[in-house]
Amino acid sequence: MSEGGLVLVNDARACLPARQAGRSDAGMTLIELIVAASIISIAIMTLLTVIPTSDRLSVIAAEEDVARNAIQREIAEIRAFARDAHNDLEAVKTTYNAQSFAVEGLFWDSNGSKTRDEGDSLPGYVTVADWDGAEAGETVLLVTVQVVWHSASGTGQHQLQMRSLIAY
């Protein structure tokens, strides 16, 4: 609107220099874009390192389940033998002490072989000994069962061990 040659301006931005007048508050500066891109890049890189780690942990957890089940089966077999031997704990010791056993589904050696070669040790091992904490006149056996294997995840050798007391 003009009155006698004067132009009335209602917008304050019209009075600013041209480079400032065109700037909108709705956009982002180049620095803001670089910072945002950096944050997104760091987040993506973090996710990419977590995925392989979770895969390795998943393999290890599955192997531990196999080992735990094998150990529990071996302990159950020893307990059943003791019951069938009419509580002859000496027979349990002579039958099971220092015995190895196979565990299907685990790597036995560092070469990644699941087949047993001549001279390979089996991954499962049983130790049966008298328990020192038994009361006078009581016979209690401490059965220790362990499984040692090389993980398919490439994380080296792993071991799982359980103990159980047998008293009759």
For each residue, the residues with C-beta under 8 A, 3 or more apart:
1: 7 8
2: 5 6 7 8
3: 6 8
4:
5: 2
6: 2 3
7: 1 2
8: 1 2 3
9: 12 14 15
10:
11: 14
12: 9 15 16
13: 16 20 21
14: 9 11 21
15: 9 12
16: 12 13 20 21
17: 20 21
18: 21 22
19: 22 23
20: 13 16 17 23
21: 13 14 16 17 18
22: 18 19
23: 19 20 27
24: 27
25:
26:
27: 23 24
28: 32 33 36
29: 32 33
30: 33 34
31: 34 35
32: 28 29 35 36
33: 28 29 30 36 37
34: 30 31 37 38
35: 31 32 38 39
36: 28 32 33 39 40
37: 33 34 40 41
38: 34 35 41 42
39: 35 36 42 43
40: 36 37 43 44
41: 37 38 44 45
42: 38 39 45 46
43: 39 40 46 47
44: 40 41 47 48
45: 41 42 48 49
46: 42 43 49 50
47: 43 44 50 51
48: 44 45 51
49: 45 46 52 53
50: 46 47 53 54
51: 47 48 54 55
52: 49 55 56
53: 49 50 56 57
54: 50 51 57 58
55: 51 52 58 59 153
56: 52 53 59 60 153 154 155
57: 53 54 60 61 153
58: 54 55 61 62
59: 55 56 62 63 151 152 153
60: 56 57 63 64 151 153 155 158
61: 57 58 64 65
62: 58 59 65 66
63: 59 60 66 67 105 106 149 151 152 153 158
64: 60 61 67 68 158 160
65: 61 62 68 69
66: 62 63 69 70 103 104 105 106
67: 63 64 70 71 103 106 123 147 149 158 160
68: 64 65 71 72 160 162
69: 65 66 72 73
70: 66 67 73 74 101 103 104 124 147
71: 67 68 74 75 124 145 146 147 160 161 162
72: 68 69 75 76 162
73: 69 70 76 77
74: 70 71 77 78 101 124 126 145
75: 71 72 78 79 143 145 162 164
76: 72 73 79 80
77: 73 74 80 81
78: 74 75 81 82 92 96 126 128 143 164 166
79: 75 76 82 83 164 166
80: 76 77 83 84
81: 77 78 84 85 91 92 95 96
82: 78 79 85 87 88 89 91 92 141 166 168
83: 79 80 87 168
84: 80 81
85: 81 82 88 91 92
86:
87: 82 83 168
88: 82 85 91 92
89: 82 92 93 139 141 166 168
90: 93 94
91: 81 82 85 88 94 95
92: 78 81 82 85 88 89 95 96 128 141 166
93: 89 90 96 97 128 129 141
94: 90 91 97
95: 81 91 92 99
96: 78 81 92 93 99 126 128 143
97: 93 94 126 127 128 129
98: 125 126 127
99: 95 96 125 126
100: 121 122 124 125 126
101: 70 74 122 124 125 126
102: 116 122 123 124
103: 66 67 70 106 122 123 124 147 149
104: 66 70
105: 63 66 114
106: 63 66 67 103 114 123 147 149
107: 112 113 114 149 150 151 152
108: 113 114 115 116 120 121 122 123 149 150
109: 112 113 117 120 150
110: 150 157
111:
112: 107 109 150 152
113: 107 108 109 117 120
114: 105 106 107 108
115: 108
116: 102 108 120 122
117: 109 113 120
118:
119:
120: 108 109 113 116 117
121: 100 108
122: 100 101 102 103 108 116 125
123: 67 102 103 106 108 147 148 149
124: 70 71 74 100 101 102 103 145 146 147
125: 98 99 100 101 122 145 146 147 148
126: 74 78 96 97 98 99 100 101 143 144 145
127: 97 98 143 144 145
128: 78 92 93 96 97 141 142 143 144
129: 93 97 141 142 144
130: 134 139 140 141 142
131: 134 140 141 142 165
132:
133: 140
134: 130 131 138 139 140 167
135: 138
136:
137:
138: 134 135 167
139: 89 130 134 167
140: 130 131 133 134 165 166 167
141: 82 89 92 93 128 129 130 131 165 166 167
142: 128 129 130 131 163 164 165
143: 75 78 96 126 127 128 163 164 165 166
144: 126 127 128 129 161 162 163
145: 71 74 75 124 125 126 127 161 162 163 164
146: 71 124 125 159 160 161 162
147: 67 70 71 103 106 123 124 125 159 160 161
148: 123 125 157 158 159
149: 63 67 103 106 107 108 123 157 158 159
150: 107 108 109 110 112 156 157 158
151: 59 60 63 107 154 155 156 157 158
152: 59 63 107 112
153: 55 56 57 59 60 63
154: 56 151
155: 56 60 151 158
156: 150 151
157: 110 148 149 150 151
158: 60 63 64 67 148 149 150 151 155
159: 146 147 148 149
160: 64 67 68 71 146 147
161: 71 144 145 146 147
162: 68 71 72 75 144 145 146
163: 142 143 144 145
164: 75 78 79 142 143 145
165: 131 140 141 142 143
166: 78 79 82 89 92 140 141 143
167: 134 138 139 140 141
168: 82 83 87 89
